Amino acid sequence: MKKICKAGAAFAAVLALAGGAFAQEKYNVIFDLHAHVYDYGEAVNQVVIKTADAGLKALPENVSPDTFAVYATAVNPYDTGSVPQYGTYTHVLRSVEKAAVDADGNIVLDLHCEYNGKGQGTLNYVAGDISRNLSLNISYQVIQKSSFSSDKGTVVSGDASYDQGCIIDEEVSAFKPAWYGNMNYELYTPANADDGEKHPLIIWFHGNGEGGWSDVQNNTSQLRANRGALGFTEKASQDIFGGAYVAAPQVPDTWYFNYKNGYLKTAADMIKDIASRLNVDSKRIYVFGCSAGGYMTVHMAVNNPELFAAVVPTCPAISVAKQRGGVETTDSQIKKLAKMNVWLIQSKDDTTVLEKDCAGRIKMLLGDKVIYTPYDTVTVDGIKYPGHWSWIYTARNMPSYNDTSVFNWTAAQKR
């Protein structure tokens, strides 16, 4: 989630600090929420209580995880009808793992986050025909339970009110929104972009759940639902590629409509436009994608063999595209990949798109002409995720062949 602020709360705080008629407490304090994208998606993992901005510098004494109670509420702002929703919650007490005071005198509360944790997510998966991750309206309540020390003396419960300010995800904010035709995309620019050298361009095609829905084109779900695109912006990854641009487009509906709605041409033209405007090495454009985005990756490569130096589909959903309104992937199309640098990734326990009909089928047709890393399950750091989530391995640069990781192999490919 990029930096989203509640202007109303901030304005109320300004009135209170100025001695406005509505001020009852001595201090009106704004708190910001910080979020992070984990393997399982974006979650709010920190509350920064900006006591210093309210003229009240906190001191470390008496600040503990029990000083404040933090409650979270998230509602779906969209009318999606009577379909199952996964992600909304009401007044959930968040567990504070750590409390500290930063150098400026603000109070920082670290919140516990875990896979399937309650009351932490920022996206609402709406199932059924929608099948999209939609942004939630997040509302937090911070309640002071015990006193803490400050440069103005002891602050007891009732001395201050606490209002929500911004929601900040620094990794997501490192991308900048852009548009090409009817397609949104987010673009990451490497730190060394102005060094006079040409830099590779990495394309990430998201899964079906991160596409647009109806009038909802938030242009952020493709970054927040998993680390697919963000994995390339980590320092270790950027070092491998020598600094790479990363573009993450968001389809207006679904990649399965890539032929009938012209998304293949739009995406290709978008890539060419980015490469023409920036110092992109046209011989080092790499395409990655997962699930429906893996299907898009395959078809982008087949239709634009001159564009990409490497093609890395993860759990490519070529087996379900036709039944979801798309075009079937033929054997003759798959065989065109034999002349390209291709690395496939999928878990054998994938029940959403069967491995034998997707990555396994491509491997069967192309044999040693492609690299394939199959997994038995998606189990990372002791956590077993759904079998379809093999993009976790890709985003973490875990697949390996001949002692070379998928990112290192990709970075070495040139068209």
N, C-alpha and C positions, 0 to 999 in steps of 0.2 A: 504494500500500500504506500503510495506516495504521501507527501506531507499534506494532510487534510486537517483544516482547523475549523473550529466552531466559533465563528465571529461573534455570535450572540453571547456566549459565555465570556469571551474576552472583553467585550464591551461592558458587560455587567460588572466585571472586575474593575475596569477603569473607573466606572462611576463610583464604585464602593471605595476605591483607594482615594478618590477625590473628595470623599465625604458626601457622596450622593445620598439622596433621601431614602434609598432602599437599603443602604448599608446598615447592618446590625452588628456584625462581628467587627473586631478590631482590624482584622486582616482578611483580605480576599485573595486566595492563592489559586493560581492556575496550575494544572498538572497536564503534562503531555504523556501520551501513550507511545511506546516504541514497539515495533513489530519486527519479526524475523521470519524468513521463509525456511522452514525445516524440510526434511525429506517428505513429510506428510502434508506440507502446505504452510501458509502464513499463519502465525499466531502472535498475539500480544504478549510480550515477554518482559516488559519493563514499564514502570510508572515513574516519571520524573516529576516530583512535586517542586515547583519553581518558587520556593520560599524566598530566594534572593531577589527575584523580580518584584516581590511584594514588599521589599524593604525589611525582610525578616530572615537574616542569615542563620540557618540551623547550625548547631554544633553537634559533634558526634555523640556527646553524652546523652544517654537515655533514648537514642534512636535504635530501635530493634525491629525485627519482623512483626512484633506484636503491637507496635505503636499505632499502626493503621490497619483498618479492614478495607479490602478492595472488593467491590462487587461489579460484575459484568453483565450487561444485557446486550443482545444483538437481535435485530428484527429484519425481516426481509421487506425492503421498501417497494417491491414490485408485486403487482397483482398477477400471480402465476396460477391462480385457480386452486382447485382441491387436488393437489398432487403431493406426493411425499417430499418433505424437505429435510435436509440434513445439515445442521449448522446453527440454527436459531437457538437462542437460550435466554433465560430471564433470571436476573438477580442471582447469578452464580458467584459464590464466595471463592475468590482466587487465593491460592496458597502463596504467601510471600516467603521466598526461600532466603532472601538476604536483604538487609537494609543498611544503607550507608549514606554518608554526606559527602558530596563532591567538593572540589576545590573552591567552587563559587558559593557554597553554602546551601545548595539544593539537596533535597532528600531523594535518594534513588532506591526504589523498591524493585528487586528482581523477582519475577513471578515464575512459578513452576510451570513448565510446558512438557507435554508428552504426547506420544501417538494416541489418538482417540481421547485426548484430554478434554474435559468439559469446560465450556465457557471461555475458550481461548482463541478460537478461529475468527477470521475476518471474512471468510467466504461461505456462502450458503449453496450447497449442491441441491438443485431442484431436479428431481428425477422425472421419470416418464418420458413423454415426447420432447420435453425441454432439455433435460440432461445437460445443464449448464451450471458452472460455478458463478454465482452472482454475488456482487458486493453487498455486505451487510451494513446496516446502520449500527454503529458501535456506540454504546453509551456506558460509561463507567461512573461509579460512585466511590469516592474515597472518604472514609469516616475516621476521624482521629479518635483513638481509644484511650491513649494515655499521654501525659505531658512529655515535651521534649525541650531541650535547652536551645537558646538562640542568643544572638548578640543583643537582643532587646529584653532578655530575661527568659523566664520559664513561660512556655506557651502551653496552656491547658486546653482541654477539650472545650470547645465553645468559643475560644478566642479567634478562630479562623474558620472560614468557609472554603471549600475546595471545589473548583469547577474545571471541567474537562476543556482542554485546549486542542492541541494538534495530535494527529496520529501520524507517526513517522516511521518509514522503513528506508533506511539509508541505502541498502543495496538496490532496492527497486528504484529509488530516487536517482540513482546513478544513470539510469536510462532516461532518455528524453523522448516525449511523444512526437509522432510525426504521422503524416497521412500520404497515401499515394492512391489516387482514384478513389474507389470506395473501400479501400483497405487501410485500417489503422496499423501502425507498427511502433515498436519501441526500439530506440537505437542507443547502444552503449559505445562511447568513444574511448579508446585506450588512453592511458595517461601520457604515453609518449607519441601521441598522434602527430605532433608538430615537429618531430625530429628529422624531417626531411626524407624519411624512408617510406616505402610502400608497405602497407600492412594488410594482413589477411582479413577477410570478411566471413563471419560465421552466421549462418541462417538457422534459426530454431523454429520449426513448425510445431505448434502446440497440439495437445490432444483435443478430442471432441468437446470435452467439458469446459474448455477455456475459450470457446468461440463466442461470438456475439449472439444475442437472442432478441428478436423483435427490435425495439428501439434501444435496447441496452447494448452499447458498444463502449465498454468502460476502458478498453485498451490497457488493462493492467492484469487481468486474470491470467494471461499467458505467462506472467512473471511470478505471480503469487501462489498459484496452485501447486507448484513443485519447483525444484531447482534446475529444471532443464536448461533454461536460458542463463540463469544466474551462475551455474557451474562454470561457465566460460569466463566470467568476470572475476573470479577469485584470483588472488595474486599468483598462486602456483600455476594456474591455467594460463593467465596472461604471460607469465614468464616462458611457458612452453611455446606459445605462439609468437613470442616477441612483441606482444601488444597486438590485440585483435579487436576489430569492430565486431559487435554482435547485434544482429537485427532479429527482432521477434515480432512478426506480424500477427494480427488477430483477424481471422476470417469473419465476415459479417454474420455468417450462420454456421456452416460446416464445410470442412475440406472435402467431404464426399461430393459436394456440388462443384468440384474444381473444373469440370468440363462444361457443364451446362450454364454455369454462371461466370465463366471466363476467368476463374481465379488463377489458373495456370499462367495465363498471359499477364494478368495484373501483377502477380508475384514476381514473375521473371522481369517484367519492366521495372518494378520497384527495385529489385536487386541491381539491375543495370543503372538505374538512376542514382542509387547510393554510390555505386562504384565510380560513376562519372563525376560526381560532385566532391568526393573525398579521395584521399590518397590511398586508395585500395589497390592491392596487388591483384589484378584481374586473373592471374594464373593461380591464385590461392583463395578461391571462394569455395567454402565448404558448406554442405547442407546436412543438417540433422533434423530429426523429428520423431515423435512418439505417437503410437496408436493411430488415430486418424491423421495426425501429422506425419507419422511414418508412411502411411499410404500416400500422402501428399509428397513426401520426400522421394518415394519411388517414382511417382509420375512426373515430378519436376525434373528428375534426372533423365528419365526416358525421353521426355519432350525437349530437354535442353542439354544434351550431352556435351555441348561445347562450353557450357557455363561453369561446371563444377569440377574441382580437382579431387574431391572425395565426397562420398555419399554414405551416410551412417543412419539407416533406419532402425529404430528401436520398436519392438513389438508392432510392426507395420500392419495395420488393420485391413489388409487387402482381401480378407475373406468375407468381410461384412459390408463392404462399400455398396455393392449392388442392391442389397436388401434395404439399405438406408438411403436410397435415392441416387447413388453414385454409379460409376462405371466399373465393370468387372475388370480385374487385372488379368490379362491373358499371358499364356506362356511365351508368346512371341515378344510381348513387351518386356517381360522379365529377362529374357535372353539378351536384350539390348544392354543390360547392365554388365554383361560379361566384359565389355571393353572399358569399363570404368573401375575406379578404385572404390570398392564397396566393403563395408564392415557391418554385419548384422548382429543384433543383440535381442534376446528374448528369453523369458523363463518358460520352462516346460510345463509349469503348473498354471499357466495363464488360462483362465476360464472365460475371459471376455472376448479375446480373439485367440483361437487355438494355435499353438506353436506350429503344429504340423501343417497347418493351412496358411501360415504367414511366413515368418522367417525360415521355418523348416522347409517350406515349399520352395522358396527362393534358393536356399542352399542345395536342395535336391536337384534343381534344374541346372544350377551353375557350378556345383562342385567346388573344386579348388580355385576357381576363378574369383571367389569371394572369401572373405574372412568371416567366420561365424563364432560368436561366443554365446553358447547356450548355458542357462543356469537351471538348476533343479527347482529352486524357490527364490523368492526375493527376501533374503534375510540379511540384514545389515545391522551391525552393532548389537547383535542379539535380538533384534526385533524382526518378527516375520510379518511382512506386508502382503497385501493381495498380490497374486501372481502376475497380474497385469502391470504392476508398477516397476517393471524392469528399467524404466528410465532413471530410477534412483542410481543404478549401477553406472549408467552412462554419465549422468551429471557429476558423479563422484570420480569419474575417470578410472573406474575399476577394471573394465574389460582389458585383457592382456593377451597378446599373441607374440610368441618368440621373445618373451621378456620385454615387449614394447607395449605401453599403454595405448588406448584408443586415441587419446589426445596427441601423444607424441607421434604416433603413426600418421594421424591426420595432418599435423603441422608439417610433416616431411613431404606431403604430396603436392605436386605441382602439375598444372595442366599443360 
